[in-house]
Structure formats: C-alpha cells, structure tokens
Amino acid sequence: MQDITWEDPFCAEGSACFRLGTDHEGNAYIAIAGAEEAHLTDTREALRTMILDIKAGKADHLL
C-alpha cells in the first residue's frame, strides 16, 4: 500500500466528509472520511484540474 498523506476532511453539514491525499509518486487520492481504503486514485495534475474546474463553476449544476 502507498504511503498516503491525507488532508483534514472537508465536511458539509449533514453529509459525508471527503478527504484528499497525495503520495510521493505523484498520485492523488479522494475518499470518504473513515473509508480511506476505498479511495479513488489519479494523478496530482488530474486532481488540480478537477479543483480548478469546480472553483470555476463547472460543477455548479450539481449543487
């Protein structure tokens, strides 16, 4: 298993908390807090693109 460094959870009131993590090999991880063993994995660049797209409003239709 990779040595993943997890950030503190991002939580919304009344919903699941998500965690973001990275490793030393350039991978990024997303998981529900408490279920980190069932994470999604991609590159740090893919995570960066997703975060920038969300900040730009490209996921606002999901709100």
PDB file of N, CA, C, O and CB in Angstrom:
ATOM      1  N   MET A   1       0.842  -1.189   0.000  1.00  0.00           N
ATOM      2  CA  MET A   1       0.000   0.000   0.000  1.00  0.00           C
ATOM      3  C   MET A   1       0.883   1.246   0.000  1.00  0.00           C
ATOM      4  O   MET A   1       1.925   1.276   0.655  1.00  0.00           O
ATOM      5  CB  MET A   1      -0.956   0.001   1.224  1.00  0.00           C
ATOM      6  N   GLN A   2       0.462   2.269  -0.736  1.00  0.00           N
ATOM      7  CA  GLN A   2       1.212   3.513  -0.809  1.00  0.00           C
ATOM      8  C   GLN A   2       1.176   4.241   0.530  1.00  0.00           C
ATOM      9  O   GLN A   2       0.271   4.056   1.344  1.00  0.00           O
ATOM     10  CB  GLN A   2       0.657   4.409  -1.920  1.00  0.00           C
ATOM     11  N   ASP A   3       2.187   5.069   0.726  1.00  0.00           N
ATOM     12  CA  ASP A   3       2.240   5.928   1.890  1.00  0.00           C
ATOM     13  C   ASP A   3       1.484   7.210   1.542  1.00  0.00           C
ATOM     14  O   ASP A   3       2.063   8.149   0.996  1.00  0.00           O
ATOM     15  CB  ASP A   3       3.722   6.225   2.320  1.00  0.00           C
ATOM     16  N   ILE A   4       0.183   7.244   1.861  1.00  0.00           N
ATOM     17  CA  ILE A   4      -0.683   8.361   1.508  1.00  0.00           C
ATOM     18  C   ILE A   4      -0.715   9.363   2.660  1.00  0.00           C
ATOM     19  O   ILE A   4      -0.918   8.989   3.815  1.00  0.00           O
ATOM     20  CB  ILE A   4      -2.115   7.865   1.169  1.00  0.00           C
ATOM     21  N   THR A   5      -0.513  10.630   2.334  1.00  0.00           N
ATOM     22  CA  THR A   5      -0.659  11.707   3.314  1.00  0.00           C
ATOM     23  C   THR A   5      -2.039  12.317   3.099  1.00  0.00           C
ATOM     24  O   THR A   5      -2.285  12.964   2.081  1.00  0.00           O
ATOM     25  CB  THR A   5       0.487  12.793   3.173  1.00  0.00           C
ATOM     26  N   TRP A   6      -2.940  12.109   4.062  1.00  0.00           N
ATOM     27  CA  TRP A   6      -4.316  12.585   3.952  1.00  0.00           C
ATOM     28  C   TRP A   6      -4.449  13.968   4.565  1.00  0.00           C
ATOM     29  O   TRP A   6      -3.898  14.237   5.632  1.00  0.00           O
ATOM     30  CB  TRP A   6      -5.285  11.607   4.632  1.00  0.00           C
ATOM     31  N   GLU A   7      -5.181  14.846   3.889  1.00  0.00           N
ATOM     32  CA  GLU A   7      -5.530  16.163   4.420  1.00  0.00           C
ATOM     33  C   GLU A   7      -6.673  16.007   5.418  1.00  0.00           C
ATOM     34  O   GLU A   7      -7.318  14.959   5.465  1.00  0.00           O
ATOM     35  CB  GLU A   7      -5.923  17.148   3.274  1.00  0.00           C
ATOM     36  N   ASP A   8      -6.924  17.031   6.204  1.00  0.00           N
ATOM     37  CA  ASP A   8      -8.085  17.019   7.085  1.00  0.00           C
ATOM     38  C   ASP A   8      -9.342  16.915   6.231  1.00  0.00           C
ATOM     39  O   ASP A   8      -9.361  17.401   5.099  1.00  0.00           O
ATOM     40  CB  ASP A   8      -8.125  18.292   7.987  1.00  0.00           C
ATOM     41  N   PRO A   9     -10.394  16.289   6.756  1.00  0.00           N
ATOM     42  CA  PRO A   9     -11.623  16.123   5.970  1.00  0.00           C
ATOM     43  C   PRO A   9     -12.295  17.452   5.626  1.00  0.00           C
ATOM     44  O   PRO A   9     -12.233  18.416   6.390  1.00  0.00           O
ATOM     45  CB  PRO A   9     -12.601  15.249   6.728  1.00  0.00           C
ATOM     46  N   PHE A  10     -12.933  17.478   4.463  1.00  0.00           N
ATOM     47  CA  PHE A  10     -13.788  18.583   4.044  1.00  0.00           C
ATOM     48  C   PHE A  10     -15.216  18.117   4.285  1.00  0.00           C
ATOM     49  O   PHE A  10     -15.674  17.157   3.665  1.00  0.00           O
ATOM     50  CB  PHE A  10     -13.543  18.994   2.526  1.00  0.00           C
ATOM     51  N   CYS A  11     -15.916  18.796   5.182  1.00  0.00           N
ATOM     52  CA  CYS A  11     -17.247  18.349   5.580  1.00  0.00           C
ATOM     53  C   CYS A  11     -18.287  19.437   5.345  1.00  0.00           C
ATOM     54  O   CYS A  11     -18.021  20.628   5.511  1.00  0.00           O
ATOM     55  CB  CYS A  11     -17.249  17.930   7.049  1.00  0.00           C
ATOM     56  N   ALA A  12     -19.466  18.998   4.957  1.00  0.00           N
ATOM     57  CA  ALA A  12     -20.628  19.877   4.864  1.00  0.00           C
ATOM     58  C   ALA A  12     -21.623  19.405   5.913  1.00  0.00           C
ATOM     59  O   ALA A  12     -21.640  18.228   6.274  1.00  0.00           O
ATOM     60  CB  ALA A  12     -21.263  19.868   3.415  1.00  0.00           C
ATOM     61  N   GLU A  13     -22.429  20.299   6.389  1.00  0.00           N
ATOM     62  CA  GLU A  13     -23.387  19.950   7.425  1.00  0.00           C
ATOM     63  C   GLU A  13     -24.333  18.859   6.937  1.00  0.00           C
ATOM     64  O   GLU A  13     -24.980  19.008   5.900  1.00  0.00           O
ATOM     65  CB  GLU A  13     -24.178  21.186   7.859  1.00  0.00           C
ATOM     66  N   GLY A  14     -24.412  17.763   7.686  1.00  0.00           N
ATOM     67  CA  GLY A  14     -25.340  16.695   7.376  1.00  0.00           C
ATOM     68  C   GLY A  14     -24.949  15.815   6.204  1.00  0.00           C
ATOM     69  O   GLY A  14     -25.794  15.097   5.669  1.00  0.00           O
ATOM     70  N   SER A  15     -23.690  15.851   5.792  1.00  0.00           N
ATOM     71  CA  SER A  15     -23.286  14.997   4.677  1.00  0.00           C
ATOM     72  C   SER A  15     -21.943  14.345   4.978  1.00  0.00           C
ATOM     73  O   SER A  15     -21.318  14.616   6.004  1.00  0.00           O
ATOM     74  CB  SER A  15     -23.210  15.808   3.366  1.00  0.00           C
ATOM     75  N   ALA A  16     -21.520  13.495   4.077  1.00  0.00           N
ATOM     76  CA  ALA A  16     -20.254  12.797   4.239  1.00  0.00           C
ATOM     77  C   ALA A  16     -19.086  13.777   4.168  1.00  0.00           C
ATOM     78  O   ALA A  16     -19.181  14.836   3.548  1.00  0.00           O
ATOM     79  CB  ALA A  16     -20.103  11.707   3.171  1.00  0.00           C
ATOM     80  N   CYS A  17     -18.014  13.412   4.797  1.00  0.00           N
ATOM     81  CA  CYS A  17     -16.790  14.201   4.749  1.00  0.00           C
ATOM     82  C   CYS A  17     -15.837  13.551   3.747  1.00  0.00           C
ATOM     83  O   CYS A  17     -15.630  12.338   3.769  1.00  0.00           O
ATOM     84  CB  CYS A  17     -16.130  14.311   6.165  1.00  0.00           C
ATOM     85  N   PHE A  18     -15.269  14.363   2.878  1.00  0.00           N
ATOM     86  CA  PHE A  18     -14.326  13.874   1.887  1.00  0.00           C
ATOM     87  C   PHE A  18     -12.910  14.219   2.310  1.00  0.00           C
ATOM     88  O   PHE A  18     -12.666  15.247   2.942  1.00  0.00           O
ATOM     89  CB  PHE A  18     -14.634  14.459   0.501  1.00  0.00           C
ATOM     90  N   ARG A  19     -11.977  13.337   1.950  1.00  0.00           N
ATOM     91  CA  ARG A  19     -10.569  13.582   2.233  1.00  0.00           C
ATOM     92  C   ARG A  19      -9.782  13.517   0.942  1.00  0.00           C
ATOM     93  O   ARG A  19     -10.064  12.696   0.069  1.00  0.00           O
ATOM     94  CB  ARG A  19     -10.021  12.568   3.257  1.00  0.00           C
ATOM     95  N   LEU A  20      -8.795  14.388   0.826  1.00  0.00           N
ATOM     96  CA  LEU A  20      -7.864  14.393  -0.288  1.00  0.00           C
ATOM     97  C   LEU A  20      -6.507  13.968   0.243  1.00  0.00           C
ATOM     98  O   LEU A  20      -6.128  14.329   1.357  1.00  0.00           O
ATOM     99  CB  LEU A  20      -7.795  15.794  -0.973  1.00  0.00           C
ATOM    100  N   GLY A  21      -5.789  13.215  -0.541  1.00  0.00           N
ATOM    101  CA  GLY A  21      -4.462  12.775  -0.132  1.00  0.00           C
ATOM    102  C   GLY A  21      -3.523  12.740  -1.319  1.00  0.00           C
ATOM    103  O   GLY A  21      -3.953  12.784  -2.471  1.00  0.00           O
ATOM    104  N   THR A  22      -2.240  12.661  -1.026  1.00  0.00           N
ATOM    105  CA  THR A  22      -1.209  12.548  -2.054  1.00  0.00           C
ATOM    106  C   THR A  22      -0.147  11.574  -1.578  1.00  0.00           C
ATOM    107  O   THR A  22      -0.037  11.287  -0.386  1.00  0.00           O
ATOM    108  CB  THR A  22      -0.583  13.934  -2.380  1.00  0.00           C
ATOM    109  N   ASP A  23       0.634  11.068  -2.527  1.00  0.00           N
ATOM    110  CA  ASP A  23       1.779  10.244  -2.162  1.00  0.00           C
ATOM    111  C   ASP A  23       3.030  10.808  -2.831  1.00  0.00           C
ATOM    112  O   ASP A  23       2.961  11.806  -3.548  1.00  0.00           O
ATOM    113  CB  ASP A  23       1.552   8.757  -2.570  1.00  0.00           C
ATOM    114  N   HIS A  24       4.171  10.166  -2.593  1.00  0.00           N
ATOM    115  CA  HIS A  24       5.447  10.655  -3.116  1.00  0.00           C
ATOM    116  C   HIS A  24       5.671  10.276  -4.572  1.00  0.00           C
ATOM    117  O   HIS A  24       6.680  10.666  -5.159  1.00  0.00           O
ATOM    118  CB  HIS A  24       6.582  10.123  -2.279  1.00  0.00           C
ATOM    119  N   GLU A  25       4.745   9.519  -5.170  1.00  0.00           N
ATOM    120  CA  GLU A  25       4.887   9.093  -6.550  1.00  0.00           C
ATOM    121  C   GLU A  25       4.076   9.965  -7.512  1.00  0.00           C
ATOM    122  O   GLU A  25       4.003   9.663  -8.703  1.00  0.00           O
ATOM    123  CB  GLU A  25       4.466   7.649  -6.685  1.00  0.00           C
ATOM    124  N   GLY A  26       3.466  11.046  -7.005  1.00  0.00           N
ATOM    125  CA  GLY A  26       2.709  11.947  -7.853  1.00  0.00           C
ATOM    126  C   GLY A  26       1.244  11.585  -8.013  1.00  0.00           C
ATOM    127  O   GLY A  26       0.568  12.111  -8.898  1.00  0.00           O
ATOM    128  N   ASN A  27       0.742  10.690  -7.163  1.00  0.00           N
ATOM    129  CA  ASN A  27      -0.661  10.295  -7.216  1.00  0.00           C
ATOM    130  C   ASN A  27      -1.498  11.123  -6.251  1.00  0.00           C
ATOM    131  O   ASN A  27      -1.007  11.601  -5.228  1.00  0.00           O
ATOM    132  CB  ASN A  27      -0.809   8.808  -6.898  1.00  0.00           C
ATOM    133  N   ALA A  28      -2.766  11.280  -6.596  1.00  0.00           N
ATOM    134  CA  ALA A  28      -3.723  11.971  -5.740  1.00  0.00           C
ATOM    135  C   ALA A  28      -4.845  11.000  -5.394  1.00  0.00           C
ATOM    136  O   ALA A  28      -5.148  10.093  -6.169  1.00  0.00           O
ATOM    137  CB  ALA A  28      -4.284  13.255  -6.434  1.00  0.00           C
ATOM    138  N   TYR A  29      -5.457  11.192  -4.233  1.00  0.00           N
ATOM    139  CA  TYR A  29      -6.485  10.283  -3.743  1.00  0.00           C
ATOM    140  C   TYR A  29      -7.668  11.082  -3.216  1.00  0.00           C
ATOM    141  O   TYR A  29      -7.500  12.163  -2.651  1.00  0.00           O
ATOM    142  CB  TYR A  29      -5.922   9.356  -2.645  1.00  0.00           C
ATOM    143  N   ILE A  30      -8.868  10.537  -3.407  1.00  0.00           N
ATOM    144  CA  ILE A  30     -10.094  11.102  -2.850  1.00  0.00           C
ATOM    145  C   ILE A  30     -10.821   9.954  -2.167  1.00  0.00           C
ATOM    146  O   ILE A  30     -10.948   8.866  -2.729  1.00  0.00           O
ATOM    147  CB  ILE A  30     -10.995  11.792  -3.961  1.00  0.00           C
ATOM    148  N   ALA A  31     -11.299  10.204  -0.945  1.00  0.00           N
ATOM    149  CA  ALA A  31     -12.017   9.165  -0.202  1.00  0.00           C
ATOM    150  C   ALA A  31     -13.030   9.805   0.726  1.00  0.00           C
ATOM    151  O   ALA A  31     -12.948  10.994   1.033  1.00  0.00           O
ATOM    152  CB  ALA A  31     -11.038   8.280   0.600  1.00  0.00           C
ATOM    153  N   ILE A  32     -13.969   9.017   1.162  1.00  0.00           N
ATOM    154  CA  ILE A  32     -14.880   9.437   2.229  1.00  0.00           C
ATOM    155  C   ILE A  32     -14.159   9.199   3.540  1.00  0.00           C
ATOM    156  O   ILE A  32     -13.570   8.137   3.741  1.00  0.00           O
ATOM    157  CB  ILE A  32     -16.255   8.660   2.175  1.00  0.00           C
ATOM    158  N   ALA A  33     -14.198  10.170   4.430  1.00  0.00           N
ATOM    159  CA  ALA A  33     -13.528  10.046   5.724  1.00  0.00           C
ATOM    160  C   ALA A  33     -14.024   8.791   6.429  1.00  0.00           C
ATOM    161  O   ALA A  33     -15.227   8.559   6.544  1.00  0.00           O
ATOM    162  CB  ALA A  33     -13.774  11.303   6.603  1.00  0.00           C
ATOM    163  N   GLY A  34     -13.093   8.003   6.889  1.00  0.00           N
ATOM    164  CA  GLY A  34     -13.410   6.750   7.552  1.00  0.00           C
ATOM    165  C   GLY A  34     -13.416   5.560   6.612  1.00  0.00           C
ATOM    166  O   GLY A  34     -13.475   4.415   7.060  1.00  0.00           O
ATOM    167  N   ALA A  35     -13.356   5.820   5.307  1.00  0.00           N
ATOM    168  CA  ALA A  35     -13.334   4.743   4.311  1.00  0.00           C
ATOM    169  C   ALA A  35     -12.174   4.965   3.335  1.00  0.00           C
ATOM    170  O   ALA A  35     -12.317   4.747   2.132  1.00  0.00           O
ATOM    171  CB  ALA A  35     -14.690   4.672   3.543  1.00  0.00           C
ATOM    172  N   GLU A  36     -11.043   5.393   3.855  1.00  0.00           N
ATOM    173  CA  GLU A  36      -9.895   5.743   3.027  1.00  0.00           C
ATOM    174  C   GLU A  36      -9.357   4.548   2.240  1.00  0.00           C
ATOM    175  O   GLU A  36      -8.700   4.734   1.216  1.00  0.00           O
ATOM    176  CB  GLU A  36      -8.796   6.320   3.891  1.00  0.00           C
ATOM    177  N   GLU A  37      -9.625   3.334   2.699  1.00  0.00           N
ATOM    178  CA  GLU A  37      -9.144   2.160   1.975  1.00  0.00           C
ATOM    179  C   GLU A  37      -9.882   1.965   0.644  1.00  0.00           C
ATOM    180  O   GLU A  37      -9.422   1.205  -0.209  1.00  0.00           O
ATOM    181  CB  GLU A  37      -9.300   0.915   2.844  1.00  0.00           C
ATOM    182  N   ALA A  38     -11.011   2.639   0.462  1.00  0.00           N
ATOM    183  CA  ALA A  38     -11.795   2.550  -0.776  1.00  0.00           C
ATOM    184  C   ALA A  38     -11.675   3.845  -1.572  1.00  0.00           C
ATOM    185  O   ALA A  38     -12.680   4.401  -2.015  1.00  0.00           O
ATOM    186  CB  ALA A  38     -13.281   2.248  -0.464  1.00  0.00           C
ATOM    187  N   HIS A  39     -10.462   4.318  -1.750  1.00  0.00           N
ATOM    188  CA  HIS A  39     -10.219   5.608  -2.398  1.00  0.00           C
ATOM    189  C   HIS A  39     -10.233   5.520  -3.923  1.00  0.00           C
ATOM    190  O   HIS A  39     -10.093   4.446  -4.508  1.00  0.00           O
ATOM    191  CB  HIS A  39      -8.893   6.166  -1.940  1.00  0.00           C
ATOM    192  N   LEU A  40     -10.407   6.685  -4.546  1.00  0.00           N
ATOM    193  CA  LEU A  40     -10.208   6.862  -5.979  1.00  0.00           C
ATOM    194  C   LEU A  40      -8.795   7.402  -6.171  1.00  0.00           C
ATOM    195  O   LEU A  40      -8.316   8.195  -5.359  1.00  0.00           O
ATOM    196  CB  LEU A  40     -11.290   7.828  -6.608  1.00  0.00           C
ATOM    197  N   THR A  41      -8.138   6.983  -7.225  1.00  0.00           N
ATOM    198  CA  THR A  41      -6.761   7.398  -7.459  1.00  0.00           C
ATOM    199  C   THR A  41      -6.606   7.970  -8.865  1.00  0.00           C
ATOM    200  O   THR A  41      -7.159   7.445  -9.831  1.00  0.00           O
ATOM    201  CB  THR A  41      -5.801   6.217  -7.253  1.00  0.00           C
ATOM    202  N   ASP A  42      -5.844   9.053  -8.957  1.00  0.00           N
ATOM    203  CA  ASP A  42      -5.479   9.631 -10.253  1.00  0.00           C
ATOM    204  C   ASP A  42      -4.201  10.430 -10.029  1.00  0.00           C
ATOM    205  O   ASP A  42      -3.607  10.361  -8.953  1.00  0.00           O
ATOM    206  CB  ASP A  42      -6.642  10.541 -10.849  1.00  0.00           C
ATOM    207  N   THR A  43      -3.781  11.177 -11.025  1.00  0.00           N
ATOM    208  CA  THR A  43      -2.563  11.971 -10.887  1.00  0.00           C
ATOM    209  C   THR A  43      -2.864  13.267 -10.125  1.00  0.00           C
ATOM    210  O   THR A  43      -4.014  13.698 -10.037  1.00  0.00           O
ATOM    211  CB  THR A  43      -1.956  12.287 -12.280  1.00  0.00           C
ATOM    212  N   ARG A  44      -1.827  13.864  -9.588  1.00  0.00           N
ATOM    213  CA  ARG A  44      -1.999  15.165  -8.933  1.00  0.00           C
ATOM    214  C   ARG A  44      -2.495  16.207  -9.935  1.00  0.00           C
ATOM    215  O   ARG A  44      -3.276  17.089  -9.578  1.00  0.00           O
ATOM    216  CB  ARG A  44      -0.672  15.631  -8.291  1.00  0.00           C
ATOM    217  N   GLU A  45      -2.048  16.108 -11.177  1.00  0.00           N
ATOM    218  CA  GLU A  45      -2.497  17.047 -12.208  1.00  0.00           C
ATOM    219  C   GLU A  45      -4.005  16.900 -12.447  1.00  0.00           C
ATOM    220  O   GLU A  45      -4.701  17.898 -12.629  1.00  0.00           O
ATOM    221  CB  GLU A  45      -1.717  16.816 -13.528  1.00  0.00           C
ATOM    222  N   ALA A  46      -4.504  15.677 -12.448  1.00  0.00           N
ATOM    223  CA  ALA A  46      -5.944  15.460 -12.615  1.00  0.00           C
ATOM    224  C   ALA A  46      -6.711  16.052 -11.434  1.00  0.00           C
ATOM    225  O   ALA A  46      -7.765  16.658 -11.627  1.00  0.00           O
ATOM    226  CB  ALA A  46      -6.256  13.951 -12.755  1.00  0.00           C
ATOM    227  N   LEU A  47      -6.198  15.884 -10.218  1.00  0.00           N
ATOM    228  CA  LEU A  47      -6.832  16.472  -9.039  1.00  0.00           C
ATOM    229  C   LEU A  47      -6.811  17.993  -9.129  1.00  0.00           C
ATOM    230  O   LEU A  47      -7.806  18.648  -8.820  1.00  0.00           O
ATOM    231  CB  LEU A  47      -6.127  16.004  -7.752  1.00  0.00           C
ATOM    232  N   ARG A  48      -5.694  18.549  -9.546  1.00  0.00           N
ATOM    233  CA  ARG A  48      -5.565  20.001  -9.692  1.00  0.00           C
ATOM    234  C   ARG A  48      -6.591  20.522 -10.702  1.00  0.00           C
ATOM    235  O   ARG A  48      -7.262  21.522 -10.450  1.00  0.00           O
ATOM    236  CB  ARG A  48      -4.127  20.382 -10.135  1.00  0.00           C
ATOM    237  N   THR A  49      -6.708  19.847 -11.838  1.00  0.00           N
ATOM    238  CA  THR A  49      -7.668  20.247 -12.868  1.00  0.00           C
ATOM    239  C   THR A  49      -9.092  20.184 -12.332  1.00  0.00           C
ATOM    240  O   THR A  49      -9.887  21.090 -12.581  1.00  0.00           O
ATOM    241  CB  THR A  49      -7.529  19.354 -14.111  1.00  0.00           C
ATOM    242  N   MET A  50      -9.424  19.121 -11.599  1.00  0.00           N
ATOM    243  CA  MET A  50     -10.767  18.987 -11.043  1.00  0.00           C
ATOM    244  C   MET A  50     -11.074  20.127 -10.071  1.00  0.00           C
ATOM    245  O   MET A  50     -12.155  20.713 -10.125  1.00  0.00           O
ATOM    246  CB  MET A  50     -10.919  17.632 -10.337  1.00  0.00           C
ATOM    247  N   ILE A  51     -10.141  20.439  -9.195  1.00  0.00           N
ATOM    248  CA  ILE A  51     -10.361  21.506  -8.216  1.00  0.00           C
ATOM    249  C   ILE A  51     -10.532  22.852  -8.924  1.00  0.00           C
ATOM    250  O   ILE A  51     -11.426  23.622  -8.575  1.00  0.00           O
ATOM    251  CB  ILE A  51      -9.187  21.572  -7.211  1.00  0.00           C
ATOM    252  N   LEU A  52      -9.687  23.140  -9.910  1.00  0.00           N
ATOM    253  CA  LEU A  52      -9.801  24.403 -10.644  1.00  0.00           C
ATOM    254  C   LEU A  52     -11.123  24.487 -11.405  1.00  0.00           C
ATOM    255  O   LEU A  52     -11.746  25.547 -11.456  1.00  0.00           O
ATOM    256  CB  LEU A  52      -8.627  24.560 -11.618  1.00  0.00           C
ATOM    257  N   ASP A  53     -11.550  23.372 -11.993  1.00  0.00           N
ATOM    258  CA  ASP A  53     -12.837  23.356 -12.705  1.00  0.00           C
ATOM    259  C   ASP A  53     -13.996  23.584 -11.743  1.00  0.00           C
ATOM    260  O   ASP A  53     -14.931  24.315 -12.068  1.00  0.00           O
ATOM    261  CB  ASP A  53     -13.026  22.022 -13.448  1.00  0.00           C
ATOM    262  N   ILE A  54     -13.948  22.972 -10.574  1.00  0.00           N
ATOM    263  CA  ILE A  54     -15.001  23.181  -9.571  1.00  0.00           C
ATOM    264  C   ILE A  54     -15.025  24.642  -9.143  1.00  0.00           C
ATOM    265  O   ILE A  54     -16.092  25.249  -9.051  1.00  0.00           O
ATOM    266  CB  ILE A  54     -14.783  22.261  -8.338  1.00  0.00           C
ATOM    267  N   LYS A  55     -13.842  25.209  -8.881  1.00  0.00           N
ATOM    268  CA  LYS A  55     -13.774  26.620  -8.490  1.00  0.00           C
ATOM    269  C   LYS A  55     -14.294  27.533  -9.584  1.00  0.00           C
ATOM    270  O   LYS A  55     -14.832  28.602  -9.297  1.00  0.00           O
ATOM    271  CB  LYS A  55     -12.346  27.003  -8.140  1.00  0.00           C
ATOM    272  N   ALA A  56     -14.139  27.121 -10.844  1.00  0.00           N
ATOM    273  CA  ALA A  56     -14.598  27.927 -11.987  1.00  0.00           C
ATOM    274  C   ALA A  56     -16.103  27.770 -12.234  1.00  0.00           C
ATOM    275  O   ALA A  56     -16.649  28.408 -13.135  1.00  0.00           O
ATOM    276  CB  ALA A  56     -13.824  27.533 -13.250  1.00  0.00           C
ATOM    277  N   GLY A  57     -16.771  26.932 -11.446  1.00  0.00           N
ATOM    278  CA  GLY A  57     -18.210  26.793 -11.564  1.00  0.00           C
ATOM    279  C   GLY A  57     -18.692  25.684 -12.478  1.00  0.00           C
ATOM    280  O   GLY A  57     -19.889  25.587 -12.749  1.00  0.00           O
ATOM    281  N   LYS A  58     -17.785  24.847 -12.959  1.00  0.00           N
ATOM    282  CA  LYS A  58     -18.176  23.808 -13.904  1.00  0.00           C
ATOM    283  C   LYS A  58     -19.000  22.684 -13.266  1.00  0.00           C
ATOM    284  O   LYS A  58     -19.542  21.841 -13.979  1.00  0.00           O
ATOM    285  CB  LYS A  58     -16.947  23.226 -14.543  1.00  0.00           C
ATOM    286  N   ALA A  59     -19.100  22.663 -11.943  1.00  0.00           N
ATOM    287  CA  ALA A  59     -19.908  21.642 -11.266  1.00  0.00           C
ATOM    288  C   ALA A  59     -21.081  22.260 -10.519  1.00  0.00           C
ATOM    289  O   ALA A  59     -21.748  21.583  -9.736  1.00  0.00           O
ATOM    290  CB  ALA A  59     -19.043  20.839 -10.295  1.00  0.00           C
ATOM    291  N   ASP A  60     -21.334  23.541 -10.757  1.00  0.00           N
ATOM    292  CA  ASP A  60     -22.421  24.222 -10.038  1.00  0.00           C
ATOM    293  C   ASP A  60     -23.784  23.568 -10.274  1.00  0.00           C
ATOM    294  O   ASP A  60     -24.652  23.633  -9.403  1.00  0.00           O
ATOM    295  CB  ASP A  60     -22.483  25.683 -10.458  1.00  0.00           C
ATOM    296  N   HIS A  61     -23.984  22.951 -11.414  1.00  0.00           N
ATOM    297  CA  HIS A  61     -25.258  22.294 -11.697  1.00  0.00           C
ATOM    298  C   HIS A  61     -25.534  21.114 -10.757  1.00  0.00           C
ATOM    299  O   HIS A  61     -26.664  20.630 -10.681  1.00  0.00           O
ATOM    300  CB  HIS A  61     -25.277  21.815 -13.136  1.00  0.00           C
ATOM    301  N   LEU A  62     -24.502  20.654 -10.044  1.00  0.00           N
ATOM    302  CA  LEU A  62     -24.665  19.553  -9.091  1.00  0.00           C
ATOM    303  C   LEU A  62     -25.130  20.034  -7.719  1.00  0.00           C
ATOM    304  O   LEU A  62     -25.496  19.227  -6.864  1.00  0.00           O
ATOM    305  CB  LEU A  62     -23.357  18.796  -8.947  1.00  0.00           C
ATOM    306  N   LEU A  63     -25.117  21.337  -7.512  1.00  0.00           N
ATOM    307  CA  LEU A  63     -25.496  21.903  -6.207  1.00  0.00           C
ATOM    308  C   LEU A  63     -26.990  22.050  -6.083  1.00  0.00           C
ATOM    309  O   LEU A  63     -27.482  22.509  -5.052  1.00  0.00           O
ATOM    310  CB  LEU A  63     -24.833  23.254  -5.994  1.00  0.00           C
TER     311      LEU A  63
END
